[in-house]
Structure formats: structure tokens, C-alpha cells
């Protein structure tokens, strides 16, 4: 009684994409602040490092890695939950 398990991708309901979106938005805001709105006085307070720019860029890279992870290793959701539960019980 071989039952072929069918599944589909989780898509936008994958929590990794939601995390990537949130981190990406914050990263974009910090990058814009670091490029256009950080004064020399602010940089001097932060040990001569434009921390908004670097933190924003790091967050954008982190978000891109999450999107890449989601694309390379998508979550699979069984189409028939009852059949999946029966298969796991056997």
C-alpha cells in the first residue's frame, strides 16, 4: 500500500521570509541614516565609526542570507495532513 506523499512549498508563510523582511527594512533604514543623516559629531561619539551604516549593511546581508536559505532549502507542507499523519504513524 504505497502512498505517494504530495507536498507543496510553504511560500510566503515561511517564517524565514518574515524575519528577512523585518531585518531588511530595519537594515535599509539604518543604511539610509548612515549615508545621509549621520553627522561628524555622531561619528566621533561612536569611536569614528559610522555605526548606522555598518549595522545597516550587516542587517541587509543577514536578510539576503535568510532569503537565499529559504530559496535553497524550501519548507515542504504536506497537501493531505491526514495521509501524512498516517504515514508517520506506520
Backbone torsions as a table, in degrees:
resi	resn	phi	psi	omega
1	UNK	NA	67.7	-179.1
2	UNK	-80.5	120.0	-180.0
3	UNK	-110.9	122.0	-179.4
4	UNK	-78.1	120.2	-178.8
5	UNK	-80.8	126.3	178.3
6	UNK	-109.0	140.8	-180.0
7	UNK	-141.5	164.9	177.0
8	UNK	-134.7	164.2	-179.6
9	UNK	-74.4	149.6	-179.7
10	UNK	-71.1	-28.1	177.1
11	UNK	66.4	-135.8	-176.2
12	UNK	-69.6	-11.4	178.9
13	UNK	-84.6	2.0	176.5
14	UNK	-72.5	123.6	-175.5
15	UNK	-62.0	-26.0	179.6
16	UNK	-64.5	-34.5	178.1
17	UNK	-71.1	-35.7	177.9
18	UNK	-66.1	-43.0	177.2
19	UNK	-63.1	-43.4	179.4
20	UNK	-61.9	-39.1	178.9
21	UNK	-64.1	-47.3	-179.3
22	UNK	-63.5	-47.8	179.5
23	UNK	-64.5	-38.5	179.9
24	UNK	-64.6	-40.8	178.8
25	UNK	-65.4	-46.7	177.5
26	UNK	-62.3	-39.0	178.5
27	UNK	-63.9	-41.0	178.5
28	UNK	-64.9	-41.8	179.1
29	UNK	-62.7	-46.8	-180.0
30	UNK	-64.9	-36.5	178.8
31	UNK	-64.9	-44.1	178.2
32	UNK	-63.5	-42.5	177.3
33	UNK	-62.2	-41.1	-179.2
34	UNK	-67.1	-35.5	-178.9
35	UNK	-78.6	-45.4	-169.6
36	UNK	-108.5	-17.2	-170.2
37	UNK	-127.2	9.8	178.6
38	UNK	-95.5	125.9	-178.5
39	UNK	-89.0	167.2	176.2
40	UNK	-62.6	-33.0	178.0
41	UNK	-65.6	-41.3	177.4
42	UNK	-63.2	-41.1	179.5
43	UNK	-66.1	-39.0	178.7
44	UNK	-63.8	-36.4	178.0
45	UNK	-65.8	-26.5	-176.0
46	UNK	-102.5	38.0	177.6
47	UNK	57.2	40.7	178.2
48	UNK	59.5	34.4	176.5
49	UNK	-124.3	131.7	176.2
50	UNK	-79.8	82.3	-171.3
51	UNK	-64.9	-33.8	177.8
52	UNK	-62.3	-43.7	179.8
53	UNK	-64.2	-49.3	-176.7
54	UNK	-68.1	-39.4	177.6
55	UNK	-67.0	-40.3	177.8
56	UNK	-62.7	-44.4	178.4
57	UNK	-64.9	-39.7	178.1
58	UNK	-63.3	-40.6	179.2
59	UNK	-66.8	-37.0	176.9
60	UNK	-65.6	-40.0	176.7
61	UNK	-65.0	-43.0	178.2
62	UNK	-60.0	-44.7	178.8
63	UNK	-63.8	-40.6	178.6
64	UNK	-64.1	-37.8	177.9
65	UNK	-65.8	-37.6	177.0
66	UNK	-64.8	-42.0	178.5
67	UNK	-64.9	-42.2	177.9
68	UNK	-62.0	-42.9	177.9
69	UNK	-60.4	-43.5	179.5
70	UNK	-64.6	-38.6	-178.7
71	UNK	-71.1	-41.1	-177.3
72	UNK	-77.7	-33.8	-177.6
73	UNK	-127.4	71.3	-177.1
74	UNK	-68.2	147.1	174.9
75	UNK	-76.1	141.4	178.4
76	UNK	-109.5	129.0	178.7
77	UNK	-110.9	124.3	179.4
78	UNK	-63.9	139.2	179.0
79	UNK	-72.7	-36.5	-179.3
80	UNK	-114.0	99.8	-175.4
81	UNK	-63.2	-39.1	-178.8
82	UNK	-64.6	-41.0	178.4
83	UNK	-65.9	-38.2	179.3
84	UNK	-65.9	-37.9	178.4
85	UNK	-68.0	-37.6	178.2
86	UNK	-66.5	-40.2	179.1
87	UNK	-65.6	-39.1	-179.2
88	UNK	-72.4	-24.9	179.5
89	UNK	-76.9	-22.2	-177.9
90	UNK	-82.2	NA	NA
